[in-house]
């Protein structure tokens, strides 16, 4: 059974940094994509950054140059380094894993276009954690 366990989010002042981590277990397939999504109150779930097993990655325009996604395959850990945080980055952040390549293509497209990701379309989600950026 796949499990995604995320580190605790946190609170920071604008301009500060936070690092999120997601430990994946129970998944042995070499083909996948993993990513970070966020959801603010009253809004859809937005793709923030996604990476696949070939290290192809994509970022939402709103976080380019500020956020960095990385993965440690040895430890099955996905991370998101968030720098120069803004109040509009405040949201509930989720880690996700998708094993189906055709769904991964769709996920990449949603991030590229900037439309919300339907949660039911992605197979595995972490529990999510709140990130709050104060001005």
C-alpha positions in Angstrom: 0.0 0.0 0.0 1.4 3.4 -1.0 1.9 5.9 1.8 3.0 9.5 1.5 4.0 11.1 4.8 4.7 14.8 4.7 6.7 16.8 7.1 4.9 19.5 9.0 4.4 22.8 7.2 4.9 26.0 9.1 4.5 29.7 9.4 7.0 32.2 8.2 7.1 35.9 7.4 7.1 37.2 3.8 10.5 36.8 2.3 11.4 33.8 4.4 12.0 30.1 3.4 10.5 26.8 4.2 11.3 23.3 3.1 8.6 20.6 2.7 9.4 16.9 2.6 7.4 13.9 1.6 8.4 10.3 2.3 7.0 7.7 0.0 6.7 4.0 0.9 5.0 1.0 -0.6 5.7 1.9 -4.2 8.2 -0.1 -6.3 7.4 0.8 -9.9 10.1 2.7 -11.6 7.6 4.8 -13.6 5.8 7.6 -11.8 5.5 11.3 -11.3 5.4 13.1 -8.0 4.5 16.6 -7.2 3.4 19.3 -4.8 0.0 20.9 -4.9 -1.7 23.5 -2.8 -5.1 24.6 -2.0 -6.2 27.9 -0.5 -9.7 28.4 1.0 -12.3 28.7 -1.7 -9.9 27.8 -4.5 -9.1 24.7 -6.5 -6.1 22.5 -5.9 -3.2 24.0 -7.8 -0.2 22.2 -9.1 2.9 23.9 -7.8 5.8 21.7 -9.0 5.9 18.2 -10.5 8.8 15.9 -11.3 8.8 12.5 -13.0 11.1 9.4 -12.9 13.2 10.9 -15.7 13.7 14.1 -13.7 11.5 16.1 -16.1 10.0 18.9 -14.0 7.6 21.7 -14.3 6.7 24.6 -12.1 3.6 26.9 -11.8 4.4 30.3 -13.2 3.7 31.9 -9.8 6.6 30.0 -8.1 9.2 29.9 -10.9 12.6 31.1 -9.6 11.5 30.8 -6.0 10.6 27.1 -5.4 12.7 24.1 -6.2 11.4 20.5 -6.3 13.9 17.6 -5.8 13.8 13.9 -5.2 16.1 11.5 -3.4 15.4 8.1 -5.0 17.5 6.3 -2.5 15.3 7.5 0.4 12.1 7.8 -1.7 11.8 11.4 -0.5 10.3 14.3 -2.4 11.2 17.8 -1.3 10.1 21.3 -2.0 12.4 24.2 -1.1 10.4 27.4 -1.0 12.3 30.7 -0.9 11.1 34.3 -1.1 7.7 33.3 0.2 4.8 35.6 -0.3 1.5 35.9 1.6 -0.3 34.5 -1.5 1.7 31.3 -1.1 -0.3 30.5 2.0 -2.3 27.3 1.5 -2.6 23.7 2.4 0.2 21.9 0.6 -0.2 18.3 -0.6 2.3 15.8 -1.8 1.1 13.4 -4.6 2.3 10.3 -6.5 0.8 9.1 -9.7 2.0 5.8 -11.3 0.2 6.1 -14.6 2.2 7.8 -17.4 -0.8 9.1 -19.3 -2.1 10.7 -16.1 1.3 12.2 -15.5 1.1 13.9 -18.9 -2.2 15.4 -18.0 -0.9 16.6 -14.6 2.0 18.3 -16.4 -0.4 20.0 -18.7 -2.5 21.3 -15.9 0.5 22.9 -14.3 1.6 24.3 -17.6 -1.8 25.8 -18.4 -2.4 26.9 -14.8 -5.8 25.2 -14.2 -6.8 23.4 -11.0 -6.0 19.7 -10.6 -9.0 17.5 -9.9 -7.9 15.5 -6.8 -9.7 12.3 -7.9 -7.6 12.1 -11.1 -4.4 11.5 -9.1 -4.1 8.2 -7.4 -2.1 8.9 -4.2 -2.1 11.9 -1.9 -0.3 12.8 1.3 -2.2 14.2 4.3 -1.4 17.8 3.5 0.0 20.5 5.8 -0.7 24.2 6.3 1.9 26.8 5.1 1.2 30.3 6.3 3.1 33.3 5.1 2.5 36.5 7.0 3.1 40.0 5.6 
